[in-house]
Amino acid sequence: MARSNTAPAQETNPPDFLAWHVANKGDKGFWTRIGAAWFHRDRKGLSLQLEVVPINGRIVLRTPLDDQKKEPGA
């Protein structure tokens, strides 16, 4: 069964989620932005674009804050 291209043009749409690497060191968590994710047009999936891939810790997807959506290149 062929799939249609349901991913949006990511360059023009602000991301639906930001991807963060979270590394725990003791009681503190250190968050580093590593990418973004966009819903497919049918909203049944996501396209995830990572700038780096961490080898430890975890990846967390969070909705952007309003000021992060307005940043150029965010």
ZIURCOR-V545000 format. One record per residue. PSI is psi in whole degrees, 0 to 359 (* if undefined). OMEGA is omega as a letter, one per 20 degrees, with the letter a starting at -180 (999 if undefined). Layout:
psi=<PSI;PSI>
omega=<OMEGA;OMEGA>
This chain:
psi=<123;143;144;157;106;3;139;166;105;338;334;339;134;150;149;331;150;142;132;141;129;118;124;129;101;232;356;147;132;122;130;126;129;356;198;164;146;140;147;160;324;359;23;4;178;150;125;125;114;137;329;159;115;152;353;178;208;160;130;133;126;148;142;149;159;319;334;330;331;345;135;135;5;*>
omega=<a;r;r;r;a;a;r;r;a;a;a;a;r;a;r;r;r;r;a;r;r;r;r;r;a;a;a;r;r;a;r;r;a;a;a;r;r;r;r;a;r;r;r;r;a;r;a;r;a;r;r;r;a;r;r;a;a;r;a;r;a;r;a;r;a;a;r;r;a;a;r;r;a;999>
